[in-house]
Amino acid sequence: MTNQHTPQAEEAQLDENQIIALRREKLNEIRQHGIAFPNHFQRDSFAGDLQAQYGALEKADLDPQEIPVKVAGRMMLKRAMGKASFATIQDMSGQIQLYINNQGVGEEAHQTFKHWDMGDIIAAEGSLFKTNHGELTVRVSKLHLLSKSLRPLPDKHHGLADQETKYRQRYVDLITSQESRDTFIKRSQIIQTVRHHMVNERYLEVETPMMHSIPGGATAKPFATHHNALDMPLYLRIAPELYLKRLVVGGLERVFEINRSFRNEGMSTRHNPEFTMMEFYEAFCTYQRMMEMTEGVIRAAAIAACGSAKISYNGREVDLESPFERLTILEAIQKYNPQYTHEQLNDEAWLKQEIVKHGEKIPPAPGIGSLQLALFEGCAEGKLWNPTFIIDYPIEVSPLARASDSKPGLTDRFELFVVGRELANGYSELNDPEDQAARFKAQVAQKDAGDDEAMHYDADYIRAMEYGLPPTGGCGIGLDRLVMLLTDAPSIRDVILFPQMRPE
């Protein structure tokens, strides 16, 4: 029979504050008898590795070997009985069961163990065997309490029920949710795959400044700060683009950077103020090559994380295996709204009316191109489920992209949409310094007219371009959104370990 005077039984009658007080008493008692947080134990085995190596062996084959192991982890389950007890510990690789009895560790050590709590960090030395039910178990000969847990874990069957608490207390979420652990392990695998893919394409990984004297490289509102020693304003970067293109000017013809950018904008299921992106630039290529690179890196990440380029998101298949579709902005609008005529889509008054009807805002500096883009965002963007490159962006919303040689008013630019949201943005880079200077001036005029997201004039970048920027293609991929896609996560907060939250 289970001993009813176990810590679990005691704690079941108490509220959280009483449990914490009780555990603090236990910690004080431990302190009086020696080192409360010892650091001497040397683990030699991981639970998951032991399960993989020995889990399939039959009891008759495993037990006689008496394989010695030293394991450590957090105690997640505990059954304390008279002369024998069981516990399950969890480490970074998985879980394994411990068998503790008077014969193995001695009666005193066993009695001490019975007062330990779930959530404690413990270590065990012993040998492997299989129980009669076939569960791989460590027969413990020595037991160590390494870190006392003062706060109780959530109910083992439900974990953290409140979604906001999961985000605020990610450490508890990771302890109790295998799904969360798997998501962030996958995130790491995805970013490693992206990095290896770029290196294999002869790209050089670089690091550029996170604090800029002039915010640039994207149309977004920056976070502002102040450098005391230099007595000057600085801005957390909204994009690394202009620094990366300076490197291309310097002769580093293929560069990429995986890092954080910051935008002082609203938060949503798709937006966090700080986010991880990869930007990459290649000399002597066009935006067509950038689309091929983007398609390749996303497909490689899907295969690494999911085992296939055909994945499921929100219960629907997403085909990342087939060639990605390519549509112009107008083609996408008419694909999902065949009732719209060519005349209507080039009528400024009609476009404004239709934009408002779809719940979008009229652009601050409206031209026909930017109005068409706003309508696309309202009536077509959310319907692009399978990966689709949208091309031919208007020049007035693409201040860093090269103008099309054959389509007046448009640029050699694309954005990639999957499951109805933007995943990547790229273009043939504008490398005419005089054209770039004129576009910066137009952006400054928009800023003066009240557009907080318009770009500043960056004189040093113009100076760099005047040394000669080769024909270059560039692209940025939102890695948080890519992880969302490949882990079937509904919110960007589910794939960022510590998302931005309002103060408690």
C-alpha positions as a Python dict, from the first residue, in 0.01 Angstrom:
ca = {
    (1, 'M'): (0, 0, 0),
    (2, 'T'): (112, 357, -65),
    (3, 'N'): (215, 550, 245),
    (4, 'Q'): (-57, 812, 299),
    (5, 'H'): (189, 1038, 483),
    (6, 'T'): (385, 1118, 168),
    (7, 'P'): (460, 1482, 78),
    (8, 'Q'): (202, 1456, -202),
    (9, 'A'): (-67, 1356, 46),
    (10, 'E'): (32, 1639, 283),
    (11, 'E'): (40, 1899, 6),
    (12, 'A'): (-297, 1795, -132),
    (13, 'Q'): (-459, 1959, 171),
    (14, 'L'): (-266, 2288, 141),
    (15, 'D'): (-280, 2599, -76),
    (16, 'E'): (24, 2710, -277),
    (17, 'N'): (159, 2950, -12),
    (18, 'Q'): (135, 2681, 255),
    (19, 'I'): (313, 2433, 28),
    (20, 'I'): (595, 2681, -32),
    (21, 'A'): (625, 2743, 342),
    (22, 'L'): (640, 2368, 411),
    (23, 'R'): (909, 2318, 149),
    (24, 'R'): (1113, 2608, 288),
    (25, 'E'): (1107, 2432, 625),
    (26, 'K'): (1245, 2120, 458),
    (27, 'L'): (1518, 2326, 289),
    (28, 'N'): (1617, 2485, 621),
    (29, 'E'): (1645, 2140, 775),
    (30, 'I'): (1866, 2028, 486),
    (31, 'R'): (2088, 2333, 535),
    (32, 'Q'): (2139, 2238, 900),
    (33, 'H'): (2274, 1897, 803),
    (34, 'G'): (2519, 1998, 531),
    (35, 'I'): (2540, 2148, 183),
    (36, 'A'): (2187, 2221, 62),
    (37, 'F'): (2275, 2256, -306),
    (38, 'P'): (2564, 2013, -372),
    (39, 'N'): (2754, 2025, -699),
    (40, 'H'): (2961, 1708, -687),
    (41, 'F'): (2753, 1467, -897),
    (42, 'Q'): (2882, 1369, -1242),
    (43, 'R'): (2613, 1228, -1470),
    (44, 'D'): (2723, 973, -1730),
    (45, 'S'): (2393, 886, -1900),
    (46, 'F'): (2084, 1057, -2041),
    (47, 'A'): (1741, 904, -1990),
    (48, 'G'): (1643, 916, -2357),
    (49, 'D'): (1971, 759, -2466),
    (50, 'L'): (1923, 472, -2221),
    (51, 'Q'): (1567, 418, -2346),
    (52, 'A'): (1689, 412, -2706),
    (53, 'Q'): (1979, 177, -2637),
    (54, 'Y'): (1824, -65, -2388),
    (55, 'G'): (1448, -12, -2398),
    (56, 'A'): (1386, -289, -2650),
    (57, 'L'): (1592, -554, -2469),
    (58, 'E'): (1409, -836, -2294),
    (59, 'K'): (1428, -853, -1915),
    (60, 'A'): (1616, -1183, -1930),
    (61, 'D'): (1881, -1028, -2156),
    (62, 'L'): (1918, -696, -1974),
    (63, 'D'): (1904, -779, -1603),
    (64, 'P'): (2210, -1010, -1583),
    (65, 'Q'): (2431, -739, -1736),
    (66, 'E'): (2380, -505, -1436),
    (67, 'I'): (2479, -206, -1653),
    (68, 'P'): (2597, 77, -1422),
    (69, 'V'): (2454, 425, -1484),
    (70, 'K'): (2453, 769, -1325),
    (71, 'V'): (2144, 974, -1409),
    (72, 'A'): (2002, 1306, -1295),
    (73, 'G'): (1693, 1514, -1357),
    (74, 'R'): (1374, 1658, -1217),
    (75, 'M'): (1146, 1424, -1022),
    (76, 'M'): (814, 1420, -1209),
    (77, 'L'): (642, 1120, -1048),
    (78, 'K'): (682, 948, -713),
    (79, 'R'): (528, 647, -542),
    (80, 'A'): (663, 608, -188),
    (81, 'M'): (582, 276, -21),
    (82, 'G'): (704, 80, 279),
    (83, 'K'): (1027, -93, 182),
    (84, 'A'): (1034, 9, -184),
    (85, 'S'): (953, 325, -381),
    (86, 'F'): (945, 434, -745),
    (87, 'A'): (1020, 772, -900),
    (88, 'T'): (1039, 906, -1254),
    (89, 'I'): (1298, 1166, -1340),
    (90, 'Q'): (1307, 1385, -1649),
    (91, 'D'): (1616, 1527, -1817),
    (92, 'M'): (1664, 1707, -2150),
    (93, 'S'): (1638, 1380, -2343),
    (94, 'G'): (1338, 1211, -2181),
    (95, 'Q'): (1234, 1020, -1870),
    (96, 'I'): (1343, 711, -1683),
    (97, 'Q'): (1211, 530, -1376),
    (98, 'L'): (1405, 483, -1053),
    (99, 'Y'): (1356, 194, -808),
    (100, 'I'): (1456, 276, -450),
    (101, 'N'): (1445, 24, -166),
    (102, 'N'): (1598, -34, 175),
    (103, 'Q'): (1830, -302, 42),
    (104, 'G'): (1972, -81, -231),
    (105, 'V'): (2022, 255, -57),
    (106, 'G'): (1971, 169, 308),
    (107, 'E'): (1668, 234, 525),
    (108, 'E'): (1778, 583, 636),
    (109, 'A'): (1837, 709, 280),
    (110, 'H'): (1507, 559, 170),
    (111, 'Q'): (1320, 732, 451),
    (112, 'T'): (1490, 1060, 361),
    (113, 'F'): (1382, 1017, -2),
    (114, 'K'): (1019, 981, 107),
    (115, 'H'): (1028, 1344, 226),
    (116, 'W'): (1150, 1476, -108),
    (117, 'D'): (899, 1646, -334),
    (118, 'M'): (798, 1630, -695),
    (119, 'G'): (991, 1894, -881),
    (120, 'D'): (1311, 1834, -682),
    (121, 'I'): (1629, 1791, -888),
    (122, 'I'): (1776, 1455, -791),
    (123, 'A'): (2052, 1221, -902),
    (124, 'A'): (2085, 846, -882),
    (125, 'E'): (2356, 585, -925),
    (126, 'G'): (2268, 223, -989),
    (127, 'S'): (2218, -45, -1252),
    (128, 'L'): (1959, -100, -1524),
    (129, 'F'): (1688, -364, -1510),
    (130, 'K'): (1340, -426, -1646),
    (131, 'T'): (1035, -442, -1419),
    (132, 'N'): (785, -725, -1459),
    (133, 'H'): (579, -480, -1667),
    (134, 'G'): (876, -431, -1898),
    (135, 'E'): (969, -75, -1798),
    (136, 'L'): (1335, 19, -1813),
    (137, 'T'): (1437, 118, -1460),
    (138, 'V'): (1744, 212, -1257),
    (139, 'R'): (1791, 0, -945),
    (140, 'V'): (1931, 274, -723),
    (141, 'S'): (2233, 221, -498),
    (142, 'K'): (2303, 589, -422),
    (143, 'L'): (2062, 882, -421),
    (144, 'H'): (2135, 1256, -408),
    (145, 'L'): (1915, 1564, -367),
    (146, 'L'): (2081, 1836, -577),
    (147, 'S'): (1827, 2121, -582),
    (148, 'K'): (1520, 2160, -364),
    (149, 'S'): (1208, 2276, -550),
    (150, 'L'): (1024, 2531, -336),
    (151, 'R'): (724, 2576, -565),
    (152, 'P'): (486, 2294, -657),
    (153, 'L'): (452, 2191, -1021),
    (154, 'P'): (113, 2222, -1192),
    (155, 'D'): (-115, 1919, -1200),
    (156, 'K'): (66, 1647, -1395),
    (157, 'H'): (-235, 1570, -1615),
    (158, 'H'): (-310, 1927, -1721),
    (159, 'G'): (12, 2128, -1689),
    (160, 'L'): (-32, 2503, -1717),
    (161, 'A'): (-391, 2558, -1822),
    (162, 'D'): (-368, 2934, -1877),
    (163, 'Q'): (-205, 3028, -2207),
    (164, 'E'): (-73, 3361, -2080),
    (165, 'T'): (94, 3189, -1785),
    (166, 'K'): (270, 2959, -2031),
    (167, 'Y'): (424, 3262, -2199),
    (168, 'R'): (514, 3440, -1875),
    (169, 'Q'): (651, 3129, -1701),
    (170, 'R'): (803, 2945, -1994),
    (171, 'Y'): (1031, 2758, -1752),
    (172, 'V'): (726, 2587, -1597),
    (173, 'D'): (571, 2528, -1939),
    (174, 'L'): (888, 2351, -2055),
    (175, 'I'): (897, 2134, -1742),
    (176, 'T'): (538, 2018, -1780),
    (177, 'S'): (471, 2018, -2156),
    (178, 'Q'): (643, 1775, -2392),
    (179, 'E'): (473, 1960, -2678),
    (180, 'S'): (643, 2287, -2584),
    (181, 'R'): (980, 2118, -2547),
    (182, 'D'): (939, 1957, -2889),
    (183, 'T'): (847, 2293, -3044),
    (184, 'F'): (1165, 2461, -2925),
    (185, 'I'): (1383, 2163, -3011),
    (186, 'K'): (1236, 2184, -3362),
    (187, 'R'): (1302, 2556, -3369),
    (188, 'S'): (1669, 2490, -3303),
    (189, 'Q'): (1678, 2222, -3575),
    (190, 'I'): (1511, 2458, -3824),
    (191, 'I'): (1760, 2739, -3764),
    (192, 'Q'): (2055, 2498, -3782),
    (193, 'T'): (1923, 2365, -4114),
    (194, 'V'): (1877, 2716, -4253),
    (195, 'R'): (2232, 2805, -4150),
    (196, 'H'): (2384, 2491, -4303),
    (197, 'H'): (2188, 2545, -4625),
    (198, 'M'): (2328, 2896, -4661),
    (199, 'V'): (2685, 2790, -4583),
    (200, 'N'): (2657, 2510, -4841),
    (201, 'E'): (2561, 2777, -5097),
    (202, 'R'): (2891, 2957, -5019),
    (203, 'Y'): (2732, 3233, -4814),
    (204, 'L'): (2936, 3389, -4534),
    (205, 'E'): (2761, 3437, -4199),
    (206, 'V'): (2821, 3786, -4059),
    (207, 'E'): (2712, 4006, -3769),
    (208, 'T'): (2612, 4368, -3818),
    (209, 'P'): (2517, 4639, -3564),
    (210, 'M'): (2203, 4605, -3354),
    (211, 'M'): (2204, 4977, -3268),
    (212, 'H'): (2183, 5221, -3557),
    (213, 'S'): (2233, 5596, -3567),
    (214, 'I'): (1985, 5606, -3856),
    (215, 'P'): (1710, 5341, -3866),
    (216, 'G'): (1682, 5188, -4211),
    (217, 'G'): (1638, 4878, -4424),
    (218, 'A'): (1261, 4857, -4377),
    (219, 'T'): (953, 5072, -4345),
    (220, 'A'): (876, 5041, -3973),
    (221, 'K'): (873, 5245, -3654),
    (222, 'P'): (1191, 5193, -3447),
    (223, 'F'): (1262, 5175, -3075),
    (224, 'A'): (1468, 5480, -2976),
    (225, 'T'): (1735, 5499, -2706),
    (226, 'H'): (2020, 5733, -2613),
    (227, 'H'): (2396, 5681, -2593),
    (228, 'N'): (2511, 5878, -2289),
    (229, 'A'): (2886, 5894, -2363),
    (230, 'L'): (2834, 6013, -2720),
    (231, 'D'): (2521, 6213, -2631),
    (232, 'M'): (2338, 6092, -2939),
    (233, 'P'): (2016, 5910, -3020),
    (234, 'L'): (2036, 5546, -3129),
    (235, 'Y'): (1774, 5309, -3264),
    (236, 'L'): (1737, 4934, -3225),
    (237, 'R'): (1761, 4801, -3574),
    (238, 'I'): (1448, 4739, -3776),
    (239, 'A'): (1647, 4544, -4037),
    (240, 'P'): (2016, 4469, -4113),
    (241, 'E'): (1976, 4531, -4488),
    (242, 'L'): (2181, 4846, -4542),
    (243, 'Y'): (2480, 4712, -4347),
    (244, 'L'): (2472, 4381, -4532),
    (245, 'K'): (2471, 4561, -4867),
    (246, 'R'): (2768, 4770, -4751),
    (247, 'L'): (2948, 4436, -4712),
    (248, 'V'): (2860, 4341, -5070),
    (249, 'V'): (3012, 4674, -5179),
    (250, 'G'): (3322, 4568, -4983),
    (251, 'G'): (3354, 4247, -5183),
    (252, 'L'): (3181, 3996, -4954),
    (253, 'E'): (2961, 3884, -5240),
    (254, 'R'): (2741, 3633, -5054),
    (255, 'V'): (2648, 3720, -4696),
    (256, 'F'): (2372, 3626, -4453),
    (257, 'E'): (2278, 3712, -4098),
    (258, 'I'): (2045, 3534, -3855),
    (259, 'N'): (1960, 3771, -3574),
    (260, 'R'): (1703, 3986, -3399),
    (261, 'S'): (1531, 4293, -3534),
    (262, 'F'): (1301, 4525, -3340),
    (263, 'R'): (991, 4715, -3449),
    (264, 'N'): (792, 4945, -3224),
    (265, 'E'): (456, 4835, -3357),
    (266, 'G'): (149, 4644, -3248),
    (267, 'M'): (153, 4287, -3118),
    (268, 'S'): (-59, 4006, -3261),
    (269, 'T'): (-49, 3633, -3328),
    (270, 'R'): (196, 3717, -3610),
    (271, 'H'): (391, 4008, -3460),
    (272, 'N'): (629, 4037, -3165),
    (273, 'P'): (829, 4359, -3110),
    (274, 'E'): (1156, 4164, -3126),
    (275, 'F'): (1177, 3885, -3377),
    (276, 'T'): (1431, 3663, -3551),
    (277, 'M'): (1490, 3692, -3921),
    (278, 'M'): (1749, 3590, -4176),
    (279, 'E'): (1857, 3833, -4443),
    (280, 'F'): (2087, 3726, -4725),
    (281, 'Y'): (2245, 3903, -5021),
    (282, 'E'): (2420, 3774, -5330),
    (283, 'A'): (2609, 3973, -5591),
    (284, 'F'): (2557, 3915, -5962),
    (285, 'C'): (2208, 3773, -5937),
    (286, 'T'): (1846, 3886, -5962),
    (287, 'Y'): (1532, 3842, -5757),
    (288, 'Q'): (1464, 3526, -5958),
    (289, 'R'): (1764, 3362, -5791),
    (290, 'M'): (1642, 3493, -5454),
    (291, 'M'): (1308, 3318, -5507),
    (292, 'E'): (1492, 2994, -5587),
    (293, 'M'): (1707, 3029, -5273),
    (294, 'T'): (1403, 3106, -5056),
    (295, 'E'): (1214, 2807, -5191),
    (296, 'G'): (1513, 2580, -5135),
    (297, 'V'): (1586, 2685, -4779),
    (298, 'I'): (1221, 2657, -4670),
    (299, 'R'): (1186, 2314, -4828),
    (300, 'A'): (1508, 2195, -4658),
    (301, 'A'): (1386, 2323, -4320),
    (302, 'A'): (1053, 2144, -4363),
    (303, 'I'): (1221, 1813, -4441),
    (304, 'A'): (1458, 1849, -4144),
    (305, 'A'): (1181, 1941, -3898),
    (306, 'C'): (888, 1736, -4028),
    (307, 'G'): (1046, 1459, -4234),
    (308, 'S'): (858, 1576, -4544),
    (309, 'A'): (798, 1891, -4748),
    (310, 'K'): (426, 1817, -4739),
    (311, 'I'): (313, 1931, -4397),
    (312, 'S'): (-7, 1999, -4207),
    (313, 'Y'): (-104, 2337, -4063),
    (314, 'N'): (-426, 2392, -3871),
    (315, 'G'): (-561, 2064, -4007),
    (316, 'R'): (-493, 2145, -4374),
    (317, 'E'): (-213, 2022, -4597),
    (318, 'V'): (52, 2270, -4706),
    (319, 'D'): (253, 2163, -5011),
    (320, 'L'): (610, 2287, -4980),
    (321, 'E'): (729, 2014, -5216),
    (322, 'S'): (584, 2134, -5548),
    (323, 'P'): (726, 2444, -5720),
    (324, 'F'): (590, 2756, -5551),
    (325, 'E'): (326, 2945, -5749),
    (326, 'R'): (409, 3293, -5882),
    (327, 'L'): (144, 3565, -5930),
    (328, 'T'): (147, 3941, -5978),
    (329, 'I'): (-50, 4152, -5731),
    (330, 'L'): (-326, 4204, -5989),
    (331, 'E'): (-332, 3834, -6084),
    (332, 'A'): (-375, 3740, -5717),
    (333, 'I'): (-656, 3993, -5670),
    (334, 'Q'): (-843, 3865, -5975),
    (335, 'K'): (-782, 3498, -5891),
    (336, 'Y'): (-986, 3536, -5573),
    (337, 'N'): (-1211, 3817, -5698),
    (338, 'P'): (-1285, 3742, -6065),
    (339, 'Q'): (-1565, 4000, -6063),
    (340, 'Y'): (-1312, 4286, -6050),
    (341, 'T'): (-1237, 4438, -6393),
    (342, 'H'): (-911, 4580, -6522),
    (343, 'E'): (-1071, 4924, -6538),
    (344, 'Q'): (-1182, 4908, -6174),
    (345, 'L'): (-838, 4798, -6057),
    (346, 'N'): (-689, 5108, -6218),
    (347, 'D'): (-954, 5351, -6091),
    (348, 'E'): (-821, 5543, -5789),
    (349, 'A'): (-1162, 5634, -5646),
    (350, 'W'): (-1298, 5280, -5686),
    (351, 'L'): (-984, 5131, -5526),
    (352, 'K'): (-1015, 5356, -5219),
    (353, 'Q'): (-1379, 5262, -5176),
    (354, 'E'): (-1304, 4890, -5209),
    (355, 'I'): (-1005, 4909, -4972),
    (356, 'V'): (-1223, 5056, -4697),
    (357, 'K'): (-1491, 4794, -4767),
    (358, 'H'): (-1232, 4522, -4694),
    (359, 'G'): (-1130, 4684, -4365),
    (360, 'E'): (-793, 4816, -4479),
    (361, 'K'): (-654, 5168, -4439),
    (362, 'I'): (-590, 5403, -4730),
    (363, 'P'): (-209, 5426, -4772),
    (364, 'P'): (-57, 5754, -4647),
    (365, 'A'): (93, 5839, -4989),
    (366, 'P'): (-152, 5675, -5228),
    (367, 'G'): (-62, 5601, -5588),
    (368, 'I'): (-235, 5343, -5806),
    (369, 'G'): (28, 5082, -5715),
    (370, 'S'): (4, 5129, -5340),
    (371, 'L'): (-376, 5130, -5360),
    (372, 'Q'): (-369, 4800, -5551),
    (373, 'L'): (-137, 4657, -5286),
    (374, 'A'): (-373, 4768, -5006),
    (375, 'L'): (-664, 4600, -5185),
    (376, 'F'): (-456, 4283, -5231),
    (377, 'E'): (-390, 4278, -4857),
    (378, 'G'): (-761, 4305, -4787),
    (379, 'C'): (-909, 4065, -5042),
    (380, 'A'): (-642, 3813, -5149),
    (381, 'E'): (-346, 3785, -4910),
    (382, 'G'): (-530, 3576, -4650),
    (383, 'K'): (-637, 3324, -4915),
    (384, 'L'): (-286, 3230, -5028),
    (385, 'W'): (-264, 2894, -4851),
    (386, 'N'): (2, 2705, -5045),
    (387, 'P'): (330, 2892, -5096),
    (388, 'T'): (290, 3173, -5347),
    (389, 'F'): (538, 3435, -5461),
    (390, 'I'): (363, 3767, -5524),
    (391, 'I'): (569, 3977, -5766),
    (392, 'D'): (564, 4320, -5935),
    (393, 'Y'): (541, 4548, -5632),
    (394, 'P'): (485, 4921, -5692),
    (395, 'I'): (788, 5145, -5669),
    (396, 'E'): (632, 5378, -5409),
    (397, 'V'): (625, 5099, -5147),
    (398, 'S'): (963, 4949, -5245),
    (399, 'P'): (1223, 5220, -5176),
    (400, 'L'): (1522, 4983, -5183),
    (401, 'A'): (1421, 4762, -5478),
    (402, 'R'): (1542, 4792, -5836),
    (403, 'A'): (1289, 4935, -6082),
    (404, 'S'): (1165, 4694, -6348),
    (405, 'D'): (1321, 4743, -6691),
    (406, 'S'): (999, 4644, -6867),
    (407, 'K'): (714, 4745, -6634),
    (408, 'P'): (699, 5119, -6555),
    (409, 'G'): (611, 5199, -6194),
    (410, 'L'): (693, 4847, -6071),
    (411, 'T'): (999, 4683, -5914),
    (412, 'D'): (1177, 4348, -5936),
    (413, 'R'): (1042, 4248, -5597),
    (414, 'F'): (857, 3953, -5444),
    (415, 'E'): (694, 3854, -5119),
    (416, 'L'): (628, 3492, -5027),
    (417, 'F'): (296, 3405, -4865),
    (418, 'V'): (209, 3073, -4700),
    (419, 'V'): (-109, 2993, -4503),
    (420, 'G'): (-227, 3346, -4570),
    (421, 'R'): (67, 3535, -4422),
    (422, 'E'): (392, 3686, -4539),
    (423, 'L'): (698, 3468, -4483),
    (424, 'A'): (968, 3635, -4696),
    (425, 'N'): (1041, 3957, -4883),
    (426, 'G'): (1309, 3997, -5149),
    (427, 'Y'): (1413, 4185, -5458),
    (428, 'S'): (1678, 4279, -5705),
    (429, 'E'): (1855, 4551, -5512),
    (430, 'L'): (1856, 4910, -5626),
    (431, 'N'): (2222, 4981, -5706),
    (432, 'D'): (2194, 5322, -5873),
    (433, 'P'): (2311, 5567, -5602),
    (434, 'E'): (2136, 5867, -5758),
    (435, 'D'): (1805, 5682, -5787),
    (436, 'Q'): (1847, 5561, -5426),
    (437, 'A'): (1914, 5916, -5305),
    (438, 'A'): (1600, 6039, -5482),
    (439, 'R'): (1392, 5761, -5324),
    (440, 'F'): (1529, 5839, -4978),
    (441, 'K'): (1424, 6202, -5031),
    (442, 'A'): (1075, 6086, -5130),
    (443, 'Q'): (1061, 5879, -4810),
    (444, 'V'): (1166, 6182, -4605),
    (445, 'A'): (880, 6377, -4763),
    (446, 'Q'): (640, 6098, -4661),
    (447, 'K'): (780, 6109, -4306),
    (448, 'D'): (731, 6487, -4296),
    (449, 'A'): (372, 6428, -4410),
    (450, 'G'): (308, 6210, -4105),
    (451, 'D'): (418, 5858, -4206),
    (452, 'D'): (607, 5730, -3898),
    (453, 'E'): (725, 5421, -4086),
    (454, 'A'): (885, 5602, -4381),
    (455, 'M'): (1265, 5576, -4409),
    (456, 'H'): (1530, 5829, -4312),
    (457, 'Y'): (1794, 5960, -4551),
    (458, 'D'): (2113, 5757, -4498),
    (459, 'A'): (2402, 5957, -4643),
    (460, 'D'): (2668, 5698, -4552),
    (461, 'Y'): (2479, 5426, -4736),
    (462, 'I'): (2463, 5649, -5044),
    (463, 'R'): (2839, 5706, -5010),
    (464, 'A'): (2894, 5329, -4998),
    (465, 'M'): (2681, 5283, -5310),
    (466, 'E'): (2886, 5546, -5490),
    (467, 'Y'): (3185, 5311, -5470),
    (468, 'G'): (2978, 5066, -5675),
    (469, 'L'): (2725, 4806, -5558),
    (470, 'P'): (2726, 4511, -5800),
    (471, 'P'): (2394, 4385, -5938),
    (472, 'T'): (2263, 4214, -5624),
    (473, 'G'): (1967, 4011, -5504),
    (474, 'G'): (1852, 4012, -5144),
    (475, 'C'): (1585, 3854, -4926),
    (476, 'G'): (1462, 3843, -4568),
    (477, 'I'): (1284, 3540, -4417),
    (478, 'G'): (1090, 3563, -4091),
    (479, 'L'): (1225, 3267, -3896),
    (480, 'D'): (964, 3290, -3619),
    (481, 'R'): (689, 3259, -3878),
    (482, 'L'): (874, 2974, -4049),
    (483, 'V'): (890, 2791, -3714),
    (484, 'M'): (518, 2860, -3662),
    (485, 'L'): (446, 2700, -3998),
    (486, 'L'): (662, 2392, -3939),
    (487, 'T'): (542, 2331, -3582),
    (488, 'D'): (172, 2397, -3652),
    (489, 'A'): (172, 2682, -3399),
    (490, 'P'): (-124, 2924, -3405),
    (491, 'S'): (63, 3217, -3247),
    (492, 'I'): (412, 3362, -3277),
    (493, 'R'): (423, 3357, -2895),
    (494, 'D'): (416, 2977, -2908),
    (495, 'V'): (754, 2970, -3087),
    (496, 'I'): (937, 3251, -2901),
    (497, 'L'): (1073, 3132, -2568),
    (498, 'F'): (1003, 3459, -2387),
    (499, 'P'): (758, 3669, -2589),
    (500, 'Q'): (690, 4030, -2500),
    (501, 'M'): (409, 4063, -2244),
    (502, 'R'): (240, 4342, -2055),
    (503, 'P'): (366, 4373, -1694),
    (504, 'E'): (183, 4149, -1448),
}
